[in-house]
Amino acid sequence: MRFIIIAQLVVSVLLIISILLQNRGSGLSTAFGGDFGGYYTKRGIEKFLFYGSIVLSVAFMVLAIASVATTEG
């Protein structure tokens, strides 16, 4: 039980960091015309962060379900 809580805490911190790093370019620069508004493909670290945040969110949900399942039993 203790392992699940610690793992969930670590995954949640990593998920927060990965999401905050993705939103780095969408600040005040968009108010001054910094964003061209077009479609572009994700490359390099941006693609890694995108897929990494998906994996971390699935891991977080699995750990949350496991945490609930172990406390009920």
C-alpha positions as CSV (number, residue, x, y, z in Angstrom):
1,M,0.0,0.0,0.0
2,R,2.8,2.4,0.9
3,F,4.5,1.7,-2.4
4,I,1.4,2.7,-4.4
5,I,1.1,6.0,-2.5
6,I,4.7,6.9,-3.1
7,A,4.6,5.9,-6.7
8,Q,1.4,7.9,-7.2
9,L,3.1,10.9,-5.7
10,V,6.1,10.6,-7.9
11,V,4.0,10.1,-11.0
12,S,1.8,13.1,-10.2
13,V,4.9,15.4,-9.8
14,L,6.3,14.2,-13.1
15,L,3.0,14.7,-14.8
16,I,2.7,18.3,-13.5
17,I,6.2,19.1,-14.7
18,S,5.6,17.6,-18.1
19,I,2.4,19.6,-18.6
20,L,4.0,22.8,-17.4
21,L,6.9,22.4,-19.8
22,Q,4.5,21.8,-22.7
23,N,2.7,25.2,-22.1
24,R,5.9,27.1,-22.0
25,G,5.3,28.8,-25.4
26,S,1.7,29.9,-24.8
27,G,2.2,32.8,-22.5
28,L,2.1,36.6,-23.2
29,S,3.7,36.1,-26.6
30,T,0.3,35.1,-28.1
31,A,-1.1,38.4,-27.0
32,F,1.5,40.2,-29.1
33,G,1.2,38.1,-32.2
34,G,3.8,35.5,-31.3
35,D,1.7,32.6,-32.2
36,F,1.0,32.1,-35.9
37,G,-2.0,29.9,-35.2
38,G,-1.2,27.3,-37.9
39,Y,-0.8,23.6,-37.7
40,Y,2.7,22.2,-37.1
41,T,4.0,18.8,-36.2
42,K,5.6,18.1,-32.9
43,R,9.3,17.3,-33.1
44,G,12.0,16.3,-30.7
45,I,11.5,17.1,-27.0
46,E,8.0,18.5,-27.7
47,K,6.9,15.1,-29.0
48,F,8.6,13.3,-26.1
49,L,6.8,15.5,-23.6
50,F,3.5,15.0,-25.3
51,Y,3.7,11.2,-25.3
52,G,5.3,11.1,-21.9
53,S,2.4,13.1,-20.4
54,I,0.0,10.6,-21.9
55,V,1.9,7.6,-20.4
56,L,2.2,9.4,-17.0
57,S,-1.6,10.2,-17.0
58,V,-2.4,6.5,-17.7
59,A,0.0,5.4,-15.0
60,F,-1.6,7.9,-12.6
61,M,-5.1,6.5,-13.3
62,V,-3.9,2.9,-12.8
63,L,-2.2,3.8,-9.5
64,A,-5.3,5.6,-8.3
65,I,-7.5,2.6,-9.1
66,A,-5.0,0.3,-7.4
67,S,-5.0,2.5,-4.4
68,V,-8.7,2.4,-4.1
69,A,-8.8,-1.3,-4.7
70,T,-6.3,-2.0,-1.9
71,T,-8.1,0.2,0.7
72,E,-11.5,-1.4,0.1
73,G,-10.2,-5.0,0.6
